Amino acid sequence: MRSTNYRSDLSVDEKVLMGVIRAAESFKRVFSTIFKKYDLSFPQYNILRVLDASTNGQSRITEVSRIMLVPGANMTGLAKRLEKSGFILRKSDARDERATLLEITSTGKETLKKIEKERDQGLKKMLSGFSKEEKPVLVEQVKRLIRNSRQAE
């Protein structure tokens, strides 16, 4: 066993938040590897997931941006790359020509289907040891942490 001179001086509060960050970073790293096989980045995959869950597979770019907590300028570039790869369509909203609608294509839907099994296996590994009853409790705790962080901003 290696000896080290480092001894953490983090408070319990800091350890909790650092643990959440480390878990999130691990999640992104593991799943980015999966998405890369399908020529998708982590944010691009999330856009496809948002659109797939939206009515008629479409949503305004501003709405997707709000759900994902991604600045509008970043969304434009992500959407252009997804469109170029055939995963989505970008079009003007008939009700407001200033607004851009994003719509998932059949290619986008098929790609999500292909990713599903691998994604689910990764989720199962990451959540190993958490009971069916613990998971909703954890979700509520994380939501509370997010609400609290918004108040701290």
Buried (B, 14 or more C-beta within 10 A) or exposed (E): EEEEEEEEEEEEEEEEBEEEEEEEEEBEEBBBEBBEEBEBBBBBBBBBBBBEEBEEBBBBBEBBBBBBEBEEEEBBEBBEBBBEBEBBBBEEEEEEEEEBBBBBBEEBBEBBEEBEEBBEEBEEEBEEEEEEEEEEEEEEEEEEEEEEEEEEE
